[in-house]
Each structure stands twice: as C-alpha cells, then as structure tokens.
Amino acid sequence: MTYLLDSNTISELYDPESAQNHCLSAHVSALAEGDCLCISILSVYELEYGWANAPAKKQSDIRQVITDIQTDFTVLALSAQGAMVFGRLKKHIKDMRSPSKENMKKFNIDIMLASTAITHQFVMVSADAVYAELQRYDASFQVENWMV
C-alpha cells in the first residue's frame, strides 16, 4: 500500500513535541514491508512558506526538516490527470458548501492532494475534515487518520 501524507501530518510527524507525534510514529512503525510513504510537491511548497514565515532563530531547524523530508519520502509532482480530478472535486465542494471565493481558495491545496491520491490510487493520510467529505463523494478516495 502507498500512503500520501498531507502537510499537517508531515509537520506533526517531524515535531517530536507534537501531541500527535506518538500516534503517527506508531502508524509508521506498523507499516508492512512493502508499504510506501510519499508526499506531494505541494507539501514542500507549504513547508517552504512556513520556513519563510518563521522567526530567524527557527529557520535553520525548519530548513533541516524540509531537507530530511525530501530525503525520507518520494516527492510526487502534479499531473494533467490529477488536474481533471481536481476540477471535478472542487466543483463538488463548491456545490455542497457554497463557500465564498476566498474560502474556496483555502481548499485548493487539500483538493489537489486528494486528486493526487485518487489519480495514483494511494491512501491519503490526514485528519482534515474536507477529506471525509470528498471520500463520501468519490468512493475510490481512501483516507486514513493516523492522529488518533
């Protein structure tokens, strides 16, 4: 099985002081030999934004985490096939929630991550509620919450 970790999951996994770190580490340790963990390039973008916004005294530590993450995981690019899935999922969210344009933009990265997972038939690992809604819409979308 291949698992796609969302940005929040990655951040919690690499923060030993996080309340969720123990749960996530236990799930990672319990993976079968053939299982694989990967991340999206979008998560790297989000982490880079976190680095840019961090106080100077924390930037060195964050840079090391970003480097480690890119070494520890396969980093997936976006694809044209994923873009087609994205359009369908975003339309569903728009129709179901009727959010403002500003709120709709907040879902873009989450929907792109879901599109990547669906396209590759990977399991999305996240605690974000939007994924449960997308799973109800698309039964092929698998989501697991490793923070419980």
Protein Blocks (a to p, Z undefined) as FASTA:
>chain_A
ZZdddfklmmmmmmmkbmklmmmmmmmmmpcfkbccdddfklmmmmmmmmmmpcfklmmm
mmmmmmmmmmmpccddddfklmmmmmmmmmmmmmmnopafklmmmmmmmmmmmmmmmmno
pacddfbfklmmmmmmmmmlccddfkZZ
